[in-house]
Amino acid sequence: MLRVNKLDKIKEENNAKNLLIVGEPNLFYFTGYRGVGGLLDCDGSRTLIVPILERNRATKLKELDVKAYYPVKLENDVIEGNLVRAVETLCPQSGELLVDVGYTSVDLFLQLNTKYKIKNITDKILQIRSIKEEQEIEAIRNAHKATSLAMKQAKEAITEGIKEVELAGIIDMAMRKGGAEDYAFPSIVAFGENSAEPHHIPTRRPLRKGDSIVVDIGAKYDGYSFDSTRTFLFDSTEKEKRIYEVVLEAQLEAIDAVTDGVESSLIDKIARDRIERSGYGKYFVHSTGHGVGIEVHESPTISMRSKDILKEGMIVTVEPGIYLHGETGVRIEDTILVRKGKPEVMETLFKTL
């Protein structure tokens, strides 16, 4: 879906004539094009600028003028040089240029900055992207279905001796079979002491009785992501069961507060306070959640110091956790659609032990 008209408001608010989008997630959001390049709006004239090898894909977007660039001269209608050279050719006047700086490389920023006065509009773009349209929500629902299928198969595949990498492979195949085009992020499968590492990379460590099992996965469907974590206990101790119940209570209490107009920091506080009351506060070492969309981590942020306000149409996660280094870890996460009243929780599996 073409959303380039939303850029007009950004230009108006900044009293600017020229704007450049270079971040691949932002290009996809505004144009539907998925690849490297840039969307240039020079005094109302919009051009999608791409490397020549992407020209055929880009020209499928009939609503946009497309220009290609290449390091050497190939054809008369191909700009000789790189992306910056293409921008300078199509927008020769100097002056202020609005750019999603948060998505530029240092090199790209420095090159642009030699000709234009750069103004960063990343935060504004992320605010626009944070409110999902129905088409986006539908894509995320489909990513949810593929993730749910994979989580179910993961639970069914849990047997003594299976390795983390084996279970991760089963999960990835299940998401593909469920219609996912890709994974929103590399699947996390962590057994026992590895489950105390929030971003553990699966190893050949086999599953043993007494292990906790953290499975953090997400499918990508039509360019949109999903995110879900479940912790399974494999003949575990009473201590691990107690930790699980604390995390679950923290998550459920925090989810109950998710609604239009609430400060996201309050969601974090609710989850964190519950874990702190249990005596495990110092073992909750990350924020409570984040926005989900084209990127698996995007605006808003659900953390102690976040200034974000939840709004209807946002899709966020709530994912408290407790991590005892070298021993065990528990994290429970759901992706949630913010409503004016009760939130819509997109669960993958039931969460009680």
N, C-alpha and C positions, 0 to 999 in steps of 0.2 A: 504493500500500500504506500502510495506517494504521500509524504507529509511535509514537503518542502515549504508549504505555505506557513507552517508554524515558525519558520525562520524569520518571517516578516516581523512578527511581534518582537523578537529578540533585537532585530535591527532598529525598530522603532524605539524600544526602551533605551537603547544605547545611542540613539541619534546618529547611526552609522549607515554608510552606503555599501560597504564591502564586508563580506563574510566568507570564511573558509572552514569547511568541515573535513577533517582528515582521519578521525578515529573510525576503525572498521565497524564497531557497534553502532556508532552514530550515523555513518553512511547507510548502513542497513536500515536503521530506524526511519530516516528521513526519505530514503529513495527506494529501498528494497534491494539495492545492489550489495552483494556480499563479496568484498575483496578490497585490495589496497587501491589507493588513489585519493581523490579529493572532490568535494562538491564546492564549487566556487559560485558565489553570488556577487557579481560585480555590478553595482548600481542597478539591480533588478534583473540583470541578465544571468541566468543560471546555467552552469555547465558542469557536467560530470567528467572529471579528468582522470584517466586511467592509463596504466602501462599498456603498450600495444598488444601484449599477449592476452589482455583481459577485454579488449575492444569488442569482440564478437558477443561475449556475455553481456557486457554493459549496454550494447545497442538494443538488446531485447526490451529495455525500458523505453518504450516509445515516447513517453512524455518528456524526456530530458534530452537536451543536446549533449552529445558525447564527443570529447576530444581525446586523442591518444598522444602519448609521448614516448620517445625512444632516444637512447644516448647519441645516435648518429642519424643523419638525414636518410629517410627511407622513401617517404612519399610526401607530396606537397601538403596534404592535410594532416600530417603527423608532425607534432612539435618536436624539434630537436632539443634534447636535454632531459632534465629530470622534472619532478613534480613542481619544484620551485620555479624553474624556468618556464614551465607551462602556465603557472599562476601569473608570473610577471608578463608573459606574452598576452594573456587574455585580460589582464587587469593592470595596464601599464602605469596608471596614475599611482603615485605614492600616497601616504596618509594612513589613517587608521584602518586596521584589518581585524575583524573579530575572528578569533580562532579557538577551537576546543583544545587549548594548550595541554590539558591533562592527558591528551592522547598523542601528543607529538613527541618525537625523539629530540634529544638535545641538538643534534645536527640540523634537523629540519627547522626547529625554532630559531636557531642562530642564523640560518640562511634567510628565512623569512624576515627576520628582524633587521637585516641590513637594508631592506627597501621599505618595509612598512612599520608603522607603530602598532605593535601587537597588543590586543586587549583580550584577556581570557574570558570565555563564556562557558567553560566546562560545567560549572555549577548550575547555570541556568538550563543547559541542555539536560543534565541529569534530573533536574526537577521536572521538566516536561516528560521525560521518559518514565518517571516514577509512577505516574498515573496511567494505568493500562486501559487501552480500548478493548472492546469486546473481541475483536479479532486476535489481539494479543493474549487475552485470557483464554480463548479457545485453544490456542497453540500450547499454552502452559498446561491446560487440562489434558491435552494429548500427551505431553511430556510426563505428566503425572501418571497416566495410565501405563506407559512403558516402564516407568520407575517402579510402580506398584507390582507389576508382573515380575520384575527382576528381584524385588525385595522378597516376594513370596517364594520364588525359586531359591533364593539365598537361604532362607530359613529351612526349606525342605532339604537342602544339600548339606546342612550342618551335621557332620559325623566325625567321630574321633579319628584323627590322623590326616584329615584334609588340610591342605596347605593354604595359607592366605592367598597366594597367587592363583591357586586353583579356583577358590571361591570367587575371586575377583573376575576370573575368566568366565565363569558360569553367569555371573551378574552381567557382564558386558555383552555376552551373546544374547541373554534374555532381553536386554534393552533393545538391541538391534531387531530381534524377532518381534518385539512389541511395537515396532515402527519408528524407533528413534533413528535419526540421521547421524547422530554422534552422541558423545557423552559430554555433559556440561562441564565436567572436570574428571581427572583420573579417579577411578573408584578407590575408596579407602576401605580396606579390610584389615582389621587389627585384632590379634588374639592375645589374651593374657596381659603380660607386662607391656606389650606393644599398644594396647588399647589406652594407655596413659599418654600416648602421643597423639594430640588432636589431628595432626596432618601426617599420620604414618603412611609410609609407602609399603605396599604389600611385599612380603618376603616369602621364603620357602619354609617359614616356621609352621610346624604342624599343630593342629588343634588338640589340646589335652583336656581331660576332665578337670573341672575347677576353673576353667578359663572364662573370662568375659569376652564377648565378641562384638566389636563395634563395626557396623556397616554403614558407611556414609556414601551415598550414591545419588546420581541425578542424570536423567536423560535430556537430550536436546531434540526439539521437534519444531520444524519450520523456523529455525533460528532462535527459539526460546527455550530457556533452561528450567530445570526443576531441581529441588534439593531436599533430601530426606535422610535422616539417620535413625537407625534402630540399634539398640544394644540387646543382645541375647546372652543369657547366662546358661552355661553348660555345666550342670552339676556343681553349681557355685556355692560359696560359703554364705553364711548368714550375714556377714559383714557386707559382702557384695550385694546381697539382696536388699539390705537396708539402704545402701548408697543408691541403688536403682530407684527405690521408692522415694527417696529424697529428691532426686533429679526429676522424677515424674511429677511429683507434687509441685515442684518449682515451675515446671513447664506448663502444667495445667492451670495454675494460678495466673501465670503471666499471659497465657492465651486468652483467658477470660476477660482480660483488661484490654485486649486489642480491639479498637473501634475507631471510627472517624473522629478526629479532633484531639486524641490523647497524645501527650508527649511521649516520644519513643523511649526517652530516658526512664520514664515511669515503668515501662514494660521490663526494662533491664533491672530496675530496682526491686520490683516484685520478685523476680526469679532469684536475684542475688541475695535478697534478705532471707528468703526461705532456706537457701543453702547455708548462709551464714549462721542461722539459728541452729542448724544441725551440727555445727562445729567444723564444717568443711569449706568455709568461705574462701580460704587462701588457695584452695585447690580448684576453684572456678576461674580459669586463667584467660578467658576470652570474652568478647562481647556476647550479648544474648541473641543477637540476630542481625539480619541485613535484608535489603531488598533483593528480589529475584526478577529477572526478565531476560533481555537479550544476553546480558552477562549474569553469571550465577551470583556475583557479589556486585550490587549496585545500590543506588540511593533508594530508600533512606537507610540510615545506620541506627541500629538499636543497641545503644551503649550508654555507659554512665554519663558521658559528657556530650552526647548528641543533642543538637538543637532542633532536630527534625520533628515535625508533627505528622502523625499518621493521618492519611486522608483516604476517603472511599476510592477504591480502584487500585490502591497500592497492593502489591503482593510481597510479603515479607516472610522471614523464617523466625521461629522461636526455638532456640537450641541450647539450653543450659547444659552444663556438664561438670563432672567431678573427675579429677585425674590424680591418682596417687602414683608418683614416679616409681618405676621398677616393679609395680605391683598390679594395678588394675585401673580401668577407666570406664566411665559411663557417660554417654551423650544421647539425648533424645531430641529429635528435630522434626518439625513439620513445616510445610509451606502453607501460608495462610493468605486468603483474600480479605482485605479490610473492607468492612461494610459500615453503614451508619449505626447498625445495631450489633447483633451477634456476629462474630467473624465466621467466615467459611473456611474450615480446616480441611486441607487436602491430605488426608492420612493415607499412608501406604499399608501399614499393618496396625492391628490393635496393639496397645502399648502395655497392658497389664501383664504381669508375670504369669 
